[in-house]
Amino acid sequence: MKMMNPSFSIIFIFSISITIHLSSSSSLLINTTCESMASDSPNIKYGFCATSLQAAPASSCASTRGLATIAIRALRYNVTDTRCFIKQLLKRRSWDAYVRQCLGDCFDLYSDAIPTVKQAMRSYNERRFDDANVQLSSVMDAATTCEDSFTDGDGVVSPLTKRNADAFQIGAMALSVVGMIRTGSA
């Protein structure tokens, strides 16, 4: 049986411990950022925040500034996917006229939200944080307006409740972390 070179073993153990340390420090940043955001905003749930940010491939080495980019990108993906989902729902012929109208309105809202969230990313990257704030808030309003449109009908249940809530919460996360950066509290 061939023995491993002791120096190889030391290097291997050292590299594993560095990887664990880097992973735990990025995890710590996500955890502390999400704890702060959740305590400051009733619209952000810690578990949702941590899971959403940790799901991004780049989160393992992200700074707070990187977490803002990740949150804005997650919002863009959510908004784009929700628009696609609504488009699929509109293909069904089983909706009554009221629900079809609500879905059409939501489709328009989410269609408008896609370029708005892209502009929010540009504003953020250019350090125009107030503009990014307005744009992110607009996307959050689109999700709320979409959901509210269904509540005006008698007994109508929105097929978009979870998606609208997720878009709103991801938007709140993006808004919060951009705010932390803007004020220097990050």
Sine and cosine of phi, psi and omega as CSV:
sin_phi,cos_phi,sin_psi,cos_psi,sin_omega,cos_omega
0.00,0.00,0.74,-0.67,-0.07,-1.00
-1.00,0.02,0.73,-0.68,-0.01,-1.00
-1.00,0.02,0.55,-0.84,0.06,-1.00
-0.97,0.25,0.54,-0.84,0.08,-1.00
-0.91,0.42,0.80,-0.60,-0.04,-1.00
-0.86,0.51,-0.59,0.81,-0.01,-1.00
-0.93,0.37,-0.55,0.84,0.07,-1.00
-0.90,0.44,-0.68,0.73,0.00,-1.00
-0.88,0.48,-0.67,0.74,0.00,-1.00
-0.91,0.42,-0.70,0.71,0.01,-1.00
-0.90,0.44,-0.67,0.74,0.01,-1.00
-0.88,0.48,-0.75,0.67,0.00,-1.00
-0.90,0.44,-0.65,0.76,0.02,-1.00
-0.89,0.47,-0.70,0.71,-0.03,-1.00
-0.92,0.38,-0.58,0.81,0.05,-1.00
-0.92,0.40,-0.67,0.74,-0.02,-1.00
-0.92,0.39,-0.58,0.82,0.06,-1.00
-0.91,0.42,-0.70,0.72,0.01,-1.00
-0.87,0.50,-0.70,0.71,0.02,-1.00
-0.90,0.44,-0.68,0.74,0.01,-1.00
-0.89,0.46,-0.73,0.69,0.00,-1.00
-0.90,0.44,-0.66,0.75,0.02,-1.00
-0.90,0.43,-0.67,0.75,-0.03,-1.00
-0.95,0.30,-0.52,0.85,0.02,-1.00
-0.95,0.32,-0.59,0.81,0.07,-1.00
-0.94,0.33,-0.60,0.80,0.08,-1.00
-0.89,0.45,-0.62,0.78,0.04,-1.00
-0.90,0.44,-0.67,0.74,0.03,-1.00
-0.88,0.47,-0.71,0.71,0.03,-1.00
-0.89,0.47,-0.72,0.69,-0.02,-1.00
-0.88,0.48,-0.74,0.68,-0.03,-1.00
-0.93,0.36,-0.60,0.80,0.04,-1.00
-0.90,0.43,-0.72,0.69,0.00,-1.00
-0.92,0.40,-0.61,0.79,0.06,-1.00
-0.87,0.48,-0.70,0.71,0.01,-1.00
-0.89,0.45,-0.73,0.69,-0.01,-1.00
-0.90,0.43,-0.67,0.74,-0.02,-1.00
-0.92,0.40,-0.57,0.82,0.01,-1.00
-0.97,0.24,-0.45,0.89,-0.01,-1.00
-1.00,0.06,-0.38,0.93,-0.09,-1.00
-0.73,-0.68,0.79,-0.61,0.07,-1.00
-0.95,0.32,-0.17,0.99,-0.02,-1.00
-1.00,0.04,-0.07,1.00,-0.04,-1.00
-0.87,-0.50,0.84,-0.55,0.06,-1.00
-0.99,-0.14,0.74,-0.67,-0.07,-1.00
-0.81,0.59,-0.78,0.63,-0.07,-1.00
-0.87,0.50,-0.69,0.73,0.03,-1.00
-0.89,0.46,-0.70,0.71,-0.01,-1.00
-0.87,0.49,-0.80,0.60,-0.05,-1.00
-0.88,0.47,-0.70,0.72,0.00,-1.00
-0.90,0.44,-0.69,0.73,-0.02,-1.00
-0.89,0.45,-0.72,0.70,-0.03,-1.00
-0.95,0.31,-0.63,0.77,-0.01,-1.00
-0.93,0.36,-0.37,0.93,-0.02,-1.00
-0.95,0.32,-0.36,0.93,-0.01,-1.00
-0.97,0.26,0.73,-0.69,-0.03,-1.00
-0.84,0.54,-0.60,0.80,-0.07,-1.00
-0.99,0.14,-0.06,1.00,-0.09,-1.00
-0.93,0.38,-0.40,0.92,-0.06,-1.00
-0.92,0.39,-0.31,0.95,0.02,-1.00
-0.77,-0.64,0.35,0.94,-0.09,-1.00
-0.99,0.11,0.56,-0.83,0.18,-0.98
-1.00,0.04,0.02,-1.00,0.06,-1.00
-0.87,0.49,-0.66,0.75,0.05,-1.00
-0.87,0.50,-0.64,0.77,0.05,-1.00
-0.91,0.41,-0.57,0.82,0.03,-1.00
-0.90,0.43,-0.58,0.82,0.06,-1.00
-0.90,0.44,-0.69,0.73,0.04,-1.00
-0.87,0.49,-0.69,0.73,0.01,-1.00
-0.88,0.47,-0.69,0.72,-0.01,-1.00
-0.91,0.42,-0.68,0.74,0.02,-1.00
-0.91,0.41,-0.66,0.75,0.03,-1.00
-0.90,0.44,-0.66,0.75,0.03,-1.00
-0.88,0.47,-0.62,0.78,0.04,-1.00
-0.90,0.43,-0.69,0.73,0.02,-1.00
-0.87,0.49,-0.70,0.71,0.02,-1.00
-0.89,0.45,-0.67,0.74,0.00,-1.00
-0.89,0.46,-0.74,0.68,-0.04,-1.00
-0.90,0.44,-0.69,0.73,0.00,-1.00
-0.90,0.43,-0.70,0.72,0.00,-1.00
-0.92,0.39,-0.62,0.78,0.01,-1.00
-0.91,0.41,-0.66,0.76,0.06,-1.00
-0.86,0.51,-0.70,0.72,0.03,-1.00
-0.89,0.46,-0.67,0.75,0.02,-1.00
-0.88,0.47,-0.69,0.72,0.01,-1.00
-0.89,0.45,-0.66,0.75,0.03,-1.00
-0.85,0.53,-0.66,0.75,0.04,-1.00
-0.92,0.40,-0.65,0.76,0.02,-1.00
-0.89,0.45,-0.61,0.79,-0.02,-1.00
-0.92,0.39,-0.32,0.95,0.03,-1.00
-0.96,0.28,-0.36,0.93,0.03,-1.00
-0.95,0.32,0.66,-0.75,-0.01,-1.00
-1.00,-0.06,-0.06,1.00,-0.11,-0.99
-0.99,0.15,-0.13,0.99,-0.02,-1.00
-0.96,0.27,0.61,-0.79,0.12,-0.99
-0.97,0.24,0.16,-0.99,-0.12,-0.99
-0.87,0.50,-0.62,0.78,-0.04,-1.00
-0.91,0.41,-0.74,0.67,0.00,-1.00
-0.91,0.43,-0.65,0.76,0.03,-1.00
-0.86,0.50,-0.66,0.75,0.03,-1.00
-0.90,0.43,-0.69,0.72,0.03,-1.00
-0.88,0.48,-0.71,0.70,0.02,-1.00
-0.89,0.46,-0.64,0.77,0.05,-1.00
-0.89,0.46,-0.67,0.74,0.04,-1.00
-0.89,0.45,-0.67,0.74,0.01,-1.00
-0.91,0.42,-0.63,0.78,0.04,-1.00
-0.86,0.51,-0.70,0.71,0.02,-1.00
-0.90,0.44,-0.69,0.73,0.00,-1.00
-0.87,0.49,-0.73,0.69,-0.01,-1.00
-0.95,0.32,-0.53,0.85,0.08,-1.00
-0.88,0.47,-0.67,0.75,0.03,-1.00
-0.95,0.33,-0.48,0.88,-0.05,-1.00
-0.95,0.32,-0.47,0.88,-0.04,-1.00
-0.88,0.47,-0.81,0.59,0.04,-1.00
-0.92,0.40,-0.45,0.89,0.02,-1.00
-0.92,0.39,-0.67,0.74,0.01,-1.00
-0.95,0.32,-0.53,0.85,0.10,-1.00
-0.90,0.43,-0.65,0.76,0.05,-1.00
-0.92,0.39,-0.58,0.82,0.05,-1.00
-0.87,0.49,-0.63,0.77,0.03,-1.00
-0.91,0.42,-0.69,0.73,0.04,-1.00
-0.89,0.46,-0.70,0.71,0.01,-1.00
-0.87,0.49,-0.69,0.72,0.02,-1.00
-0.88,0.48,-0.73,0.68,-0.01,-1.00
-0.89,0.45,-0.48,0.88,0.04,-1.00
-1.00,0.00,0.13,0.99,0.01,-1.00
0.88,0.47,0.46,0.89,0.12,-0.99
-1.00,-0.09,0.96,0.28,-0.15,-0.99
-0.91,0.41,-0.57,0.82,0.03,-1.00
-0.91,0.42,-0.65,0.76,0.06,-1.00
-0.90,0.43,-0.70,0.72,0.03,-1.00
-0.87,0.50,-0.64,0.77,0.02,-1.00
-0.86,0.51,-0.75,0.67,0.00,-1.00
-0.89,0.46,-0.68,0.73,-0.03,-1.00
-0.92,0.38,-0.67,0.74,0.04,-1.00
-0.91,0.42,-0.64,0.77,0.04,-1.00
-0.88,0.47,-0.61,0.79,0.02,-1.00
-0.89,0.46,-0.66,0.76,0.03,-1.00
-0.91,0.41,-0.65,0.76,0.05,-1.00
-0.89,0.46,-0.65,0.76,0.04,-1.00
-0.88,0.47,-0.60,0.80,0.02,-1.00
-0.88,0.48,-0.69,0.73,0.01,-1.00
-0.90,0.43,-0.66,0.75,0.01,-1.00
-0.92,0.40,-0.71,0.71,0.00,-1.00
-0.88,0.48,-0.67,0.75,0.05,-1.00
-0.85,0.52,-0.77,0.63,-0.03,-1.00
-0.90,0.44,-0.67,0.74,-0.03,-1.00
-0.90,0.44,-0.48,0.88,-0.02,-1.00
-0.88,0.47,-0.49,0.87,0.00,-1.00
-0.98,0.21,-0.42,0.91,-0.08,-1.00
-0.97,0.24,-0.22,0.98,0.02,-1.00
-0.98,0.22,-0.29,0.96,-0.01,-1.00
-1.00,-0.02,0.57,-0.82,0.01,-1.00
-0.94,0.35,0.88,-0.47,0.07,-1.00
0.93,0.36,0.21,0.98,-0.01,-1.00
-0.99,0.12,0.75,-0.66,0.04,-1.00
-0.94,-0.33,0.80,-0.60,-0.01,-1.00
-0.94,0.35,0.76,-0.65,0.10,-0.99
-0.99,0.15,0.07,1.00,-0.08,-1.00
-0.89,-0.46,0.18,0.98,-0.11,-0.99
-0.81,0.59,-0.78,0.63,-0.03,-1.00
-0.90,0.43,-0.70,0.72,-0.01,-1.00
-0.90,0.44,-0.67,0.74,0.04,-1.00
-0.90,0.43,-0.67,0.74,0.02,-1.00
-0.90,0.43,-0.65,0.76,0.02,-1.00
-0.90,0.43,-0.70,0.71,0.02,-1.00
-0.87,0.49,-0.68,0.73,0.00,-1.00
-0.89,0.45,-0.71,0.71,-0.05,-1.00
-0.94,0.35,-0.63,0.77,0.06,-1.00
-0.91,0.42,-0.64,0.77,0.07,-1.00
-0.87,0.48,-0.67,0.74,0.03,-1.00
-0.89,0.45,-0.62,0.78,0.06,-1.00
-0.89,0.45,-0.74,0.67,0.00,-1.00
-0.87,0.49,-0.71,0.70,0.01,-1.00
-0.87,0.49,-0.67,0.74,-0.03,-1.00
-0.92,0.39,-0.74,0.68,-0.05,-1.00
-0.94,0.34,-0.55,0.83,0.10,-0.99
-0.90,0.43,-0.64,0.77,0.05,-1.00
-0.88,0.47,-0.64,0.77,0.04,-1.00
-0.88,0.48,-0.67,0.74,0.00,-1.00
-0.93,0.37,-0.69,0.73,-0.03,-1.00
-0.87,0.49,-0.65,0.76,-0.04,-1.00
-1.00,0.02,-0.13,0.99,-0.01,-1.00
0.98,0.18,0.24,0.97,-0.01,-1.00
-1.00,0.03,0.04,1.00,0.00,-1.00
-0.99,0.14,0.00,0.00,0.00,0.00
